[in-house]
Amino acid sequence: MSDSSSLPVGFHVQGCFIPAIGLGTFQGDSGNSLVKETVVAALREGYRHIDTAAAYGNEKEIGDAIKESGIERNELFITTKLAQTWHDPADVEEALDRSLRDLGLDYVDLFLMHFPHAYVAGHDHTTLRHPNGKVCALDIPSVMSQVDASLQPQIDSKLSRSYPATWTAMEKLVDKCKARLIGNLGAWAYVLC
């Protein structure tokens, strides 16, 4: 067994330092009610990598925590993710702009495509669910027998097959210095602003 002194503190990728340990902010048992105070406490304890996503619904709380911490922006590594209802290439920049506004930042260090498959977008990019309880994608009996199918999102097959166009739109955000690195949770690519 290794002791903690042999573990890496972080990694350098295309000129960016990525802290090896980060705080994930997906909702816990209390939803998002404790996110701000948790992030403030983590930053005060030395965490510098904060991972969030538009889909978590807590970017505003995280932005407030970053501001309250008083830590300089260049000391932080902030990751956020493109929600699955924003995969249309024409929507990608607006999605990141909303995240940046909520986070109170000019750029993120890493902008990930949360998943390469897209969901059908409803009003204001909400996720449309199957109204009839039928699942038209990933219909796996052993899994679906345990899941209320009416809660399953509708998959946008066309956008899901054209995720490279979504990726191209994300690359443009690096060129605009709104993201330093981009990636897909299934496959990383490194680009630096």
TORKOL-4160 file (C-alpha; in steps of 0.2 Angstrom, whole numbers, padded with zeros to 4 digits, m for minus):
193
<pt num="1" X="0000" Y="0000" Z="0000"/>
<pt num="2" X="0006" Y="0017" Z="m0004"/>
<pt num="3" X="0007" Y="0031" Z="0008"/>
<pt num="4" X="m0001" Y="0048" Z="0004"/>
<pt num="5" X="0016" Y="0056" Z="0001"/>
<pt num="6" X="0019" Y="0045" Z="m0015"/>
<pt num="7" X="0003" Y="0051" Z="m0023"/>
<pt num="8" X="0003" Y="0065" Z="m0036"/>
<pt num="9" X="m0003" Y="0082" Z="m0031"/>
<pt num="10" X="m0009" Y="0085" Z="m0049"/>
<pt num="11" X="m0005" Y="0084" Z="m0067"/>
<pt num="12" X="0000" Y="0096" Z="m0081"/>
<pt num="13" X="m0010" Y="0095" Z="m0097"/>
<pt num="14" X="m0006" Y="0106" Z="m0111"/>
<pt num="15" X="0001" Y="0119" Z="m0099"/>
<pt num="16" X="m0013" Y="0118" Z="m0086"/>
<pt num="17" X="m0011" Y="0111" Z="m0069"/>
<pt num="18" X="m0025" Y="0100" Z="m0064"/>
<pt num="19" X="m0026" Y="0096" Z="m0045"/>
<pt num="20" X="m0027" Y="0077" Z="m0043"/>
<pt num="21" X="m0040" Y="0078" Z="m0029"/>
<pt num="22" X="m0056" Y="0088" Z="m0033"/>
<pt num="23" X="m0073" Y="0091" Z="m0025"/>
<pt num="24" X="m0088" Y="0084" Z="m0034"/>
<pt num="25" X="m0104" Y="0093" Z="m0031"/>
<pt num="26" X="m0117" Y="0082" Z="m0037"/>
<pt num="27" X="m0132" Y="0083" Z="m0025"/>
<pt num="28" X="m0131" Y="0073" Z="m0009"/>
<pt num="29" X="m0146" Y="0067" Z="0002"/>
<pt num="30" X="m0150" Y="0086" Z="0005"/>
<pt num="31" X="m0150" Y="0091" Z="m0013"/>
<pt num="32" X="m0141" Y="0107" Z="m0016"/>
<pt num="33" X="m0145" Y="0115" Z="0001"/>
<pt num="34" X="m0128" Y="0112" Z="0008"/>
<pt num="35" X="m0117" Y="0115" Z="m0008"/>
<pt num="36" X="m0112" Y="0132" Z="m0005"/>
<pt num="37" X="m0106" Y="0129" Z="0013"/>
<pt num="38" X="m0098" Y="0113" Z="0008"/>
<pt num="39" X="m0088" Y="0121" Z="m0006"/>
<pt num="40" X="m0083" Y="0136" Z="0005"/>
<pt num="41" X="m0077" Y="0123" Z="0018"/>
<pt num="42" X="m0067" Y="0113" Z="0005"/>
<pt num="43" X="m0059" Y="0128" Z="m0002"/>
<pt num="44" X="m0053" Y="0134" Z="0015"/>
<pt num="45" X="m0046" Y="0116" Z="0018"/>
<pt num="46" X="m0036" Y="0117" Z="0003"/>
<pt num="47" X="m0046" Y="0110" Z="m0011"/>
<pt num="48" X="m0043" Y="0119" Z="m0028"/>
<pt num="49" X="m0052" Y="0108" Z="m0040"/>
<pt num="50" X="m0071" Y="0110" Z="m0040"/>
<pt num="51" X="m0082" Y="0099" Z="m0052"/>
<pt num="52" X="m0099" Y="0104" Z="m0056"/>
<pt num="53" X="m0112" Y="0103" Z="m0070"/>
<pt num="54" X="m0126" Y="0113" Z="m0077"/>
<pt num="55" X="m0137" Y="0097" Z="m0074"/>
<pt num="56" X="m0133" Y="0098" Z="m0055"/>
<pt num="57" X="m0142" Y="0114" Z="m0053"/>
<pt num="58" X="m0130" Y="0121" Z="m0041"/>
<pt num="59" X="m0118" Y="0132" Z="m0051"/>
<pt num="60" X="m0124" Y="0148" Z="m0043"/>
<pt num="61" X="m0121" Y="0141" Z="m0026"/>
<pt num="62" X="m0103" Y="0136" Z="m0031"/>
<pt num="63" X="m0100" Y="0153" Z="m0039"/>
<pt num="64" X="m0106" Y="0161" Z="m0022"/>
<pt num="65" X="m0094" Y="0150" Z="m0013"/>
<pt num="66" X="m0079" Y="0154" Z="m0024"/>
<pt num="67" X="m0083" Y="0172" Z="m0022"/>
<pt num="68" X="m0085" Y="0171" Z="m0003"/>
<pt num="69" X="m0068" Y="0160" Z="m0001"/>
<pt num="70" X="m0058" Y="0175" Z="m0007"/>
<pt num="71" X="m0046" Y="0163" Z="m0017"/>
<pt num="72" X="m0039" Y="0170" Z="m0032"/>
<pt num="73" X="m0046" Y="0163" Z="m0048"/>
<pt num="74" X="m0029" Y="0158" Z="m0055"/>
<pt num="75" X="m0027" Y="0146" Z="m0040"/>
<pt num="76" X="m0043" Y="0136" Z="m0044"/>
<pt num="77" X="m0047" Y="0123" Z="m0057"/>
<pt num="78" X="m0066" Y="0123" Z="m0061"/>
<pt num="79" X="m0074" Y="0110" Z="m0071"/>
<pt num="80" X="m0092" Y="0111" Z="m0078"/>
<pt num="81" X="m0101" Y="0100" Z="m0091"/>
<pt num="82" X="m0113" Y="0103" Z="m0106"/>
<pt num="83" X="m0130" Y="0096" Z="m0102"/>
<pt num="84" X="m0137" Y="0083" Z="m0113"/>
<pt num="85" X="m0151" Y="0095" Z="m0119"/>
<pt num="86" X="m0139" Y="0108" Z="m0126"/>
<pt num="87" X="m0130" Y="0097" Z="m0139"/>
<pt num="88" X="m0136" Y="0107" Z="m0154"/>
<pt num="89" X="m0120" Y="0115" Z="m0160"/>
<pt num="90" X="m0130" Y="0132" Z="m0161"/>
<pt num="91" X="m0134" Y="0130" Z="m0142"/>
<pt num="92" X="m0117" Y="0125" Z="m0135"/>
<pt num="93" X="m0110" Y="0143" Z="m0132"/>
<pt num="94" X="m0126" Y="0149" Z="m0124"/>
<pt num="95" X="m0125" Y="0134" Z="m0112"/>
<pt num="96" X="m0107" Y="0138" Z="m0107"/>
<pt num="97" X="m0112" Y="0157" Z="m0105"/>
<pt num="98" X="m0126" Y="0152" Z="m0093"/>
<pt num="99" X="m0113" Y="0142" Z="m0083"/>
<pt num="100" X="m0101" Y="0156" Z="m0083"/>
<pt num="101" X="m0114" Y="0168" Z="m0077"/>
<pt num="102" X="m0120" Y="0157" Z="m0063"/>
<pt num="103" X="m0102" Y="0153" Z="m0058"/>
<pt num="104" X="m0097" Y="0171" Z="m0059"/>
<pt num="105" X="m0082" Y="0167" Z="m0070"/>
<pt num="106" X="m0075" Y="0173" Z="m0086"/>
<pt num="107" X="m0069" Y="0155" Z="m0091"/>
<pt num="108" X="m0069" Y="0137" Z="m0084"/>
<pt num="109" X="m0053" Y="0127" Z="m0084"/>
<pt num="110" X="m0062" Y="0111" Z="m0091"/>
<pt num="111" X="m0078" Y="0110" Z="m0101"/>
<pt num="112" X="m0084" Y="0092" Z="m0103"/>
<pt num="113" X="m0098" Y="0085" Z="m0114"/>
<pt num="114" X="m0107" Y="0077" Z="m0099"/>
<pt num="115" X="m0112" Y="0062" Z="m0110"/>
<pt num="116" X="m0110" Y="0060" Z="m0129"/>
<pt num="117" X="m0129" Y="0056" Z="m0131"/>
<pt num="118" X="m0141" Y="0070" Z="m0132"/>
<pt num="119" X="m0159" Y="0072" Z="m0124"/>
<pt num="120" X="m0174" Y="0080" Z="m0133"/>
<pt num="121" X="m0174" Y="0098" Z="m0126"/>
<pt num="122" X="m0190" Y="0105" Z="m0119"/>
<pt num="123" X="m0194" Y="0123" Z="m0115"/>
<pt num="124" X="m0178" Y="0132" Z="m0109"/>
<pt num="125" X="m0169" Y="0116" Z="m0112"/>
<pt num="126" X="m0177" Y="0105" Z="m0099"/>
<pt num="127" X="m0176" Y="0087" Z="m0102"/>
<pt num="128" X="m0192" Y="0079" Z="m0110"/>
<pt num="129" X="m0197" Y="0063" Z="m0102"/>
<pt num="130" X="m0207" Y="0048" Z="m0109"/>
<pt num="131" X="m0225" Y="0052" Z="m0106"/>
<pt num="132" X="m0231" Y="0035" Z="m0110"/>
<pt num="133" X="m0219" Y="0025" Z="m0100"/>
<pt num="134" X="m0210" Y="0018" Z="m0115"/>
<pt num="135" X="m0192" Y="0018" Z="m0117"/>
<pt num="136" X="m0185" Y="0020" Z="m0135"/>
<pt num="137" X="m0167" Y="0019" Z="m0131"/>
<pt num="138" X="m0156" Y="0008" Z="m0119"/>
<pt num="139" X="m0171" Y="m0004" Z="m0117"/>
<pt num="140" X="m0162" Y="m0016" Z="m0106"/>
<pt num="141" X="m0175" Y="m0028" Z="m0097"/>
<pt num="142" X="m0164" Y="m0031" Z="m0082"/>
<pt num="143" X="m0161" Y="m0013" Z="m0079"/>
<pt num="144" X="m0178" Y="m0006" Z="m0085"/>
<pt num="145" X="m0188" Y="m0018" Z="m0074"/>
<pt num="146" X="m0181" Y="m0008" Z="m0059"/>
<pt num="147" X="m0184" Y="0010" Z="m0066"/>
<pt num="148" X="m0200" Y="0020" Z="m0068"/>
<pt num="149" X="m0199" Y="0022" Z="m0087"/>
<pt num="150" X="m0210" Y="0037" Z="m0086"/>
<pt num="151" X="m0194" Y="0046" Z="m0078"/>
<pt num="152" X="m0183" Y="0041" Z="m0093"/>
<pt num="153" X="m0177" Y="0055" Z="m0104"/>
<pt num="154" X="m0181" Y="0055" Z="m0122"/>
<pt num="155" X="m0165" Y="0052" Z="m0132"/>
<pt num="156" X="m0162" Y="0064" Z="m0147"/>
<pt num="157" X="m0155" Y="0051" Z="m0159"/>
<pt num="158" X="m0150" Y="0063" Z="m0173"/>
<pt num="159" X="m0140" Y="0074" Z="m0161"/>
<pt num="160" X="m0133" Y="0059" Z="m0152"/>
<pt num="161" X="m0126" Y="0053" Z="m0169"/>
<pt num="162" X="m0119" Y="0070" Z="m0173"/>
<pt num="163" X="m0109" Y="0073" Z="m0157"/>
<pt num="164" X="m0094" Y="0077" Z="m0167"/>
<pt num="165" X="m0103" Y="0093" Z="m0172"/>
<pt num="166" X="m0106" Y="0097" Z="m0154"/>
<pt num="167" X="m0087" Y="0094" Z="m0151"/>
<pt num="168" X="m0083" Y="0106" Z="m0164"/>
<pt num="169" X="m0094" Y="0119" Z="m0156"/>
<pt num="170" X="m0085" Y="0116" Z="m0140"/>
<pt num="171" X="m0068" Y="0119" Z="m0148"/>
<pt num="172" X="m0073" Y="0136" Z="m0153"/>
<pt num="173" X="m0076" Y="0140" Z="m0135"/>
<pt num="174" X="m0057" Y="0136" Z="m0132"/>
<pt num="175" X="m0053" Y="0148" Z="m0146"/>
<pt num="176" X="m0064" Y="0162" Z="m0137"/>
<pt num="177" X="m0055" Y="0158" Z="m0121"/>
<pt num="178" X="m0071" Y="0153" Z="m0112"/>
<pt num="179" X="m0064" Y="0136" Z="m0108"/>
<pt num="180" X="m0045" Y="0131" Z="m0106"/>
<pt num="181" X="m0048" Y="0113" Z="m0110"/>
<pt num="182" X="m0062" Y="0103" Z="m0116"/>
<pt num="183" X="m0066" Y="0084" Z="m0115"/>
<pt num="184" X="m0079" Y="0071" Z="m0116"/>
<pt num="185" X="m0082" Y="0060" Z="m0100"/>
<pt num="186" X="m0079" Y="0045" Z="m0112"/>
<pt num="187" X="m0064" Y="0052" Z="m0121"/>
<pt num="188" X="m0052" Y="0066" Z="m0117"/>
<pt num="189" X="m0045" Y="0078" Z="m0129"/>
<pt num="190" X="m0034" Y="0092" Z="m0124"/>
<pt num="191" X="m0034" Y="0110" Z="m0131"/>
<pt num="192" X="m0027" Y="0125" Z="m0123"/>
<pt num="193" X="m0033" Y="0143" Z="m0124"/>
